Amino acid sequence: MRQKIRKAVFPAAGLGTRFLPATKASPKEMLPLVDKPLIQYSVEEAVGCGIESILIITGRDKTAIEDHFDISFELEQVLLERGKREMFELVRSVSELAKISYTRQKQALGLGHAIYQARDFVNNEPFAVLLADDVVDAPEKSALQQLIDVFEKYQSPVVATMRVEGEAISKFGVIDAEQIEPRVYRIKDMVEKPKYSEAPSDLAIVGRYIFTPDIFQFIERTEKGAGGEIQITDAMRLMVKEGKPFYAVELQGTRHDAGDKLGFLIATVEYALKHEELANDFKNYLKSLYERIR
Ligand code: G1P
């Protein structure tokens, strides 16, 4: 029977150490990219793909995420009293985006361990995982939709990848794979954060996944890997090693690492240049800036 992807999991329990001190008391998923927190972009991406139910895996100090997607009664009242109807609608629409529930990862033991916290929520269905700090700007078809298309065809798990040149590859999970159609690969092996000299290819894993529920059995058998953490890449590798089909899509679009200071600045500039209200003024500012610093 063909199964539809209805559920999505958002791991958001990381410590955000690459973005300290901004992330000391507030999760990195709440960093604003122009005027929306990072996590809202990927929640909207998921909702746009027909996802009905979302689980956000939180850690300590994650109440800001819960508050953001909740109704803000006081704020809504004030906006209405002041006649700011449009603002009211905007604020209200965030709380109506999707059915969102939360669970806590009590210890930051790694991405595999975080995803494992979703096993009751997922029950017995295929599901999507989105890492909110990987912002994928894909004008034609969203990153998650590109994965769903492949899942629907092959009815097997799928991961997003992109080509990464040079030493930077060692910041990612990297796949070894055989191409089976344009932009689609069948995975033969994968490794989390390899040395540049040992990377099996230049196809780096990007934070979008579709898993079948059997992934949980493989996470249970996964030992600590890179960085002393339970890595999802290692659990996926176990699956592949046992002969289970696993596919990769080479995404169309641009990926920004918004959990990194420079990546975040670049994403901010790119998104501001596309923002309805800001684009013109911001472009003019950038032009004058260029004259000043060149
Ligand atoms: C995680 C994954 C890694 C993937 C990356 C994409 O790593 O473990 O395989 O390539 O996300 O952003 P992290 O960046 O959390 O260290």
Residues whose N, C-alpha, C, O or C-beta is under 5 A from the ligand:
A	BS01	G1P	L111 D134 K171 F172 G173 I205 V206 G207 T233
